Amino acid sequence: MDLNVLNSWLLAAAGAAGAVVWWLFRTAHARIEKAETKLAEFELYCAKEYVTANSMRQTFDTLSDAIKAVFAKLERIEDKLDLKADK
């Protein structure tokens, strides 16, 4: 086999291998970009839809205060009924 033919085949094989590697790189890069886009969309969705821990804590504190106020009023009603039953 002539040296030029061998060099031509090796160059063609190297070019084909380079093309395959380039195609694999571009495919992986496209998948990474797609995953990054989906992650960014999910982060935005979470920021819009889910409450923060601080907001949830404030809501529970308000609810707890309201429940305490209801029980305080029930206590007062019970005390009034106890006084009335004694007469």
Secondary structure by P-SEA (a helix, b strand, c coil): ccaaaaaaaaaaaaaaaaaaaaaaaaaaaaaaaaaaaaaaaaaaaaacccccaaaaaaaaaaaaaaaaaaaaaaaaaaaaaaaaaac
